[in-house]
Each structure stands twice: as structure tokens, then as C-alpha cells.
Amino acid sequence: MPPDYKALKNGGFMRQVQKNCFSLRLKVVGGNLTAEQLCVIAEISRKYGRGTVHLTSRQGVEIPFIKLDDVERVRTELAEGGVDTGVCGPRVRTVTACQGRAICPGGCIETYPLAEAISERYFGRALPHKFKFGVVGCVNNCLKAEENDIGIKGGYAVSWLPEKCTLCGVCVPACRENAIAIDGGGLSMDDTRCNHCGRCVKSCPFDAWSGEPVYLLSFGGTFGNLIAKGEAILPILHTEEEIFRASDAALAFFDQYGKPGERFRVSIEREGWASFQKYITEAVYG
């Protein structure tokens, strides 16, 4: 009986040009692996591959030159070492994330716990086509949130605390959007210019700016054969619960209206952005 190549691909084993060889995609959430997992991956590569790994453009790890006869042994030994195989095909893929505020000075949100929660909820879910989530900690946008089917960008909703402010002016040049001004002995802020970067909060030596972590979502990004920037159709969100309501609705929309082999953005454009926005807005806000 010939191998079920579709099932193998769905389980992360992608056919190579070499006969009966596979490049095995592993599950890596938010680009994080433990030292112990890295040792397991290295040992599998030495034992069953050619002693190399490939780091993908989406923070993934692949082990090339896995033989067909070794597939089950590789699965078993990876699982015993705490390493999961990835997925391919029309389903939710690995969630990418930057390091966020736990490590990066620019970060406004905790990215890795959110990426883990997204992965736990959606990873491997079958859809009309592949579907990608990306999480970035701030508007520096190192991982380019808008390239994803759903991009999540961290930011701050800022508030000025005049009782703490000395009008030193440090926040004025720190704001790259020119949203803050000091004039006539007072401070003013143009909310329409604020991009929620949080630089005013991080730069103030007197804690005269406070920042509440918020989330900016984009939908319908793709950077493959079709290149398009994800669209921000919602105002800032304040809770992870709102993120999941929006994401649940987006995947349900894709399930309902998407055609096999059609990317999420194409489904949205065919049904109309206004219809999609109404669908998502009702899911988030009721």
C-alpha cells in the first residue's frame, strides 16, 4: 500500500525532491524552545537526518532528510523528548511572536503567553486554506503583524497625569507622531495622531504618563503568491477575551464563506469588507 502523503504532510512531514525523504516541520510556539528540546531535536537530526536543521521564515524548525521508514520512530522519540510535530496544509499554522515586554524594552504586552493561548485554542484547526496568526509586542512591529491572516499588535492606551507633570518636555520629541505639544505653560495631546506606541510612558522621568496595555488587530494579511496588508477594522481592544471573540468569529466566517484552496483575504473580498466588519464587530461587541 503506498504511503498516505497527504496525512504525512498534515502531520508536518513534507516531501523532498529526494525519493522517500521528508523535511519534518516541528511545532514551535512564539519562537520559543527550551535547551532540552533543542538537544532532542539535534539528536533526532543526527540519528535520522543528516545532522542539520532548517530555521523557517516563521520561527519554525525543520529536520530534513527523514526517511519514510523512520517516520514513526521519529514521531515517538520526539514526543518522548517533549517536542511536537507541526502541521501543514489547510489549517491553522504555528503562531509567531516577538519577545514582548518580558524581555524587550519596547514591548507593551506579554506576547508569549498570548501566543500559547492562541495556539492552544486554534493550532491545527482545519480550514479552507492555511491560516496564520502573528503577535507583536509594540508598534515597532518587528514580526510584521499585518502579514498574517490575523495580526495582533500590542500598544498602550495612554493617559496624562498633570499632577505629576513638570512640563519638562521629554515626551514631546519621544512622540514620533507629533501628538504631544507644550504651549503656554500647559500640555496638549492630539488623540487622533496617537498610534499607541507608549513612548511617552516609557520616556517620562516623573511617571506623568500612564499606559494601559491594549491590542490592535488586523485581518486578511498575506505575503505569499498574493501580497496584501492586513486591515485594521476594529478600534483598540482591551482584553484577551475580546481578541478571542474576534478570532472565533474570523475563523467561523472563513469556515462559512471560504472556498477550498482560497486564502482568507480572498474570501473576505468576495463577501465584502463591510459584511466582514459587521460580522466581526457584532461578535466582539454584541
Buried (B, 14 or more C-beta within 10 A) or exposed (E): EEEEEEEBBBBBBBBEEEEEBBBBBBBBBBBEBEEEBEEBBBEBBEEBBEEEBEEBEBBBBBBBBBBBEBBEBBBEBBEEBEBBBBBBBBBBBBBBBBBBBEEBEBBBBBBBBBBBBBBEBBBBEEBBBBBBBBBBBBBBBEBBBBBBBBBBBBBBBBEBEEEEBEBEEBBBEBBEBEBBBBEEEEBEBEEEEBBBBBBBBBBBEEEBBBBBBBBBBBBBBBBEEEEBBBBBBBEBBEEBEBBBBBBBBBBEBBEEBBEEEBBBBBBBEEBEBEEBBEBBBEBBEE
